[in-house]
Amino acid sequence: MIKFAAFLPPLFMAGMACAAPLALTPADPQPQADALAAGLAVAYAYPKDVHTLEEARDALGKARAGLPLQGLSYADNTDGDLTMTARTAQKVAAQINGFIRFDAAGTYEVDVFSNDGIQLSLGGAEVALFDDIHGCEAAGAQEVEVPQAGWYAVEAVYFQRKGSACLMMDWNVDGAMGAVPDAAFAHLP
């Protein structure tokens, strides 16, 4: 059997190595548990149409606070169902903020699923970017380095144009990918 790698130059092989995990920065100061509310804060805008994150950001200049998100666990819904806690199903832009709690230091793998666009950062590092219209798809797993247990900032811009909508986040805990529990998210009320 011929191995493909045998024909690759050494420099190309070196470039195939996995990228180092993204280094997350813990929230400083760490929020006190009694000062936090469950879920994530969200502000919505309802543009006439939205195709890109830039259009979503422009619309968010007129955003109004919405009911907090329970977390990032909004599975692909049915066309016509409301998008997350928005007041409509279509043409929604959302600014999402809060914190995620990692219970231990270490290297985690995270993946974000969206329909449509998403730009999401954890602890100051961008972990998901999807700047187009698409079905509920994974942005691609990212390794993140968590230097200490505690709270890390969550910042996201999301948009949903037409059809169904989803926004979910998975992580690798104890060697298996699974949904981040809603209890891992909080925000300042």
C-alpha positions as CSV (number, residue, x, y, z in Angstrom):
1,M,0.0,0.0,0.0
2,I,1.4,3.4,-0.9
3,K,1.1,6.1,1.7
4,F,0.1,9.6,0.5
5,A,2.3,11.3,3.1
6,A,5.4,9.6,1.7
7,F,5.2,11.9,-1.4
8,L,4.8,15.2,0.6
9,P,7.7,17.5,1.2
10,P,8.8,17.8,4.9
11,L,7.7,21.5,5.0
12,F,4.2,20.6,3.8
13,M,4.0,17.9,6.4
14,A,5.0,20.4,9.1
15,G,2.1,22.7,8.0
16,M,-0.4,19.8,8.5
17,A,0.1,19.8,12.2
18,C,-2.9,20.9,14.3
19,A,-2.9,24.5,15.3
20,A,-2.3,25.2,19.0
21,P,-5.4,25.6,21.1
22,L,-6.9,29.1,21.4
23,A,-5.9,30.7,24.7
24,L,-9.0,31.9,26.6
25,T,-8.7,34.8,29.1
26,P,-10.8,34.4,32.3
27,A,-13.2,37.3,33.2
28,D,-11.4,39.8,35.4
29,P,-12.8,40.3,37.9
30,Q,-14.6,37.1,38.2
31,P,-18.3,37.8,38.7
32,Q,-19.8,36.7,42.0
33,A,-22.4,33.9,41.6
34,D,-25.0,35.8,43.6
35,A,-24.7,38.7,41.1
36,L,-25.5,36.6,38.1
37,A,-28.7,35.5,36.4
38,A,-29.2,32.3,34.5
39,G,-28.7,32.2,30.8
40,L,-27.3,34.8,28.4
41,A,-28.4,38.5,27.8
42,V,-29.7,39.2,24.3
43,A,-30.7,42.3,22.4
44,Y,-32.6,42.0,19.1
45,A,-33.1,44.0,16.0
46,Y,-35.4,43.2,13.1
47,P,-33.9,44.4,9.8
48,K,-35.9,44.4,6.5
49,D,-33.4,41.8,5.4
50,V,-30.1,40.3,6.5
51,H,-27.5,38.3,4.6
52,T,-24.3,39.0,6.5
53,L,-22.8,39.7,9.9
54,E,-22.1,43.3,8.8
55,E,-25.8,43.8,8.0
56,A,-26.7,42.3,11.4
57,R,-24.3,44.6,13.2
58,D,-25.7,47.6,11.4
59,A,-29.2,46.6,12.4
60,L,-28.1,46.1,16.0
61,G,-27.6,49.8,16.4
62,K,-31.4,49.9,17.0
63,A,-31.5,46.8,19.2
64,R,-33.7,46.3,22.2
65,A,-33.2,43.9,25.1
66,G,-35.1,40.6,24.7
67,L,-35.9,37.8,27.2
68,P,-32.6,36.1,28.2
69,L,-31.5,33.0,26.3
70,Q,-31.6,29.8,28.4
71,G,-28.1,29.1,27.0
72,L,-26.9,28.0,23.6
73,S,-29.3,25.1,23.1
74,Y,-31.7,26.2,20.4
75,A,-32.0,23.1,18.1
76,D,-33.1,23.5,14.5
77,N,-36.7,24.6,14.7
78,T,-39.6,24.5,12.2
79,D,-40.0,27.2,9.6
80,G,-42.3,29.8,11.2
81,D,-41.3,29.1,14.8
82,L,-39.8,32.0,16.7
83,T,-36.1,32.4,16.6
84,M,-34.8,31.9,20.2
85,T,-36.6,34.4,22.4
86,A,-37.1,36.9,19.5
87,R,-40.6,38.2,18.7
88,T,-40.4,36.9,15.1
89,A,-39.3,33.9,13.2
90,Q,-37.4,35.6,10.4
91,K,-35.0,38.5,9.7
92,V,-33.6,38.6,13.2
93,A,-30.3,40.0,14.4
94,A,-29.1,39.3,17.9
95,Q,-26.3,40.6,20.2
96,I,-25.6,38.0,22.8
97,N,-23.5,38.5,26.0
98,G,-22.7,36.8,29.2
99,F,-20.4,34.2,30.7
100,I,-19.7,30.5,30.4
101,R,-18.3,28.5,33.4
102,F,-15.5,26.0,33.0
103,D,-15.3,23.9,36.1
104,A,-11.6,22.9,35.5
105,A,-8.5,24.1,33.8
106,G,-7.5,22.2,30.7
107,T,-7.9,21.9,26.9
108,Y,-11.5,21.7,25.7
109,E,-13.0,21.2,22.2
110,V,-15.9,23.4,21.4
111,D,-18.2,23.6,18.4
112,V,-21.0,26.0,17.5
113,F,-23.9,25.2,15.2
114,S,-25.9,28.0,13.6
115,N,-28.6,28.8,11.1
116,D,-27.7,31.4,9.8
117,G,-24.7,33.6,10.6
118,I,-22.7,33.6,13.8
119,Q,-19.5,35.2,15.2
120,L,-18.9,33.9,18.7
121,S,-16.0,34.5,21.1
122,L,-15.2,32.9,24.4
123,G,-12.8,34.5,26.8
124,G,-11.7,36.9,24.0
125,A,-10.9,34.2,21.4
126,E,-13.1,33.8,18.3
127,V,-14.3,30.1,18.3
128,A,-17.0,30.3,15.6
129,L,-17.4,32.3,12.4
130,F,-20.1,31.7,9.8
131,D,-20.9,34.8,7.7
132,D,-23.5,33.5,5.3
133,I,-26.9,31.9,5.0
134,H,-27.0,28.2,5.5
135,G,-28.9,25.4,7.2
136,C,-28.1,24.3,10.8
137,E,-24.4,23.4,10.4
138,A,-21.3,23.2,12.6
139,A,-18.8,26.1,12.3
140,G,-16.0,23.6,13.0
141,A,-14.6,22.3,16.3
142,Q,-11.9,24.5,17.9
143,E,-9.6,23.5,20.8
144,V,-9.5,26.1,23.6
145,E,-7.0,26.3,26.5
146,V,-8.7,27.2,29.8
147,P,-6.0,28.4,32.2
148,Q,-8.2,28.1,35.3
149,A,-11.6,27.2,36.4
150,G,-14.1,30.0,36.4
151,W,-16.2,32.4,34.3
152,Y,-15.2,33.4,30.7
153,A,-16.9,36.1,28.6
154,V,-19.3,35.1,25.9
155,E,-19.8,37.6,23.1
156,A,-21.7,36.8,19.9
157,V,-23.5,38.4,16.9
158,Y,-26.0,36.1,15.3
159,F,-28.5,36.5,12.5
160,Q,-31.4,34.4,11.1
161,R,-32.8,35.3,7.7
162,K,-35.5,32.9,6.5
163,G,-36.7,29.3,7.2
164,S,-35.7,27.4,10.3
165,A,-33.2,28.7,12.9
166,C,-30.7,27.1,15.3
167,L,-28.0,28.2,17.7
168,M,-26.2,25.5,19.7
169,M,-22.9,24.9,21.4
170,D,-21.2,21.6,22.1
171,W,-18.1,20.9,24.2
172,N,-15.8,18.0,24.9
173,V,-16.0,17.1,28.6
174,D,-14.6,13.8,29.8
175,G,-13.7,12.7,26.3
176,A,-17.1,13.0,24.6
177,M,-18.7,15.8,22.7
178,G,-22.1,16.9,24.0
179,A,-24.3,19.9,24.5
180,V,-23.1,22.6,26.8
181,P,-25.7,22.5,29.6
182,D,-27.7,25.7,30.0
183,A,-26.5,25.9,33.7
184,A,-23.0,26.7,32.4
185,F,-24.2,30.1,31.1
186,A,-25.0,33.2,33.1
187,H,-25.2,37.0,32.7
188,L,-25.2,40.2,34.7
189,P,-28.9,41.3,35.0
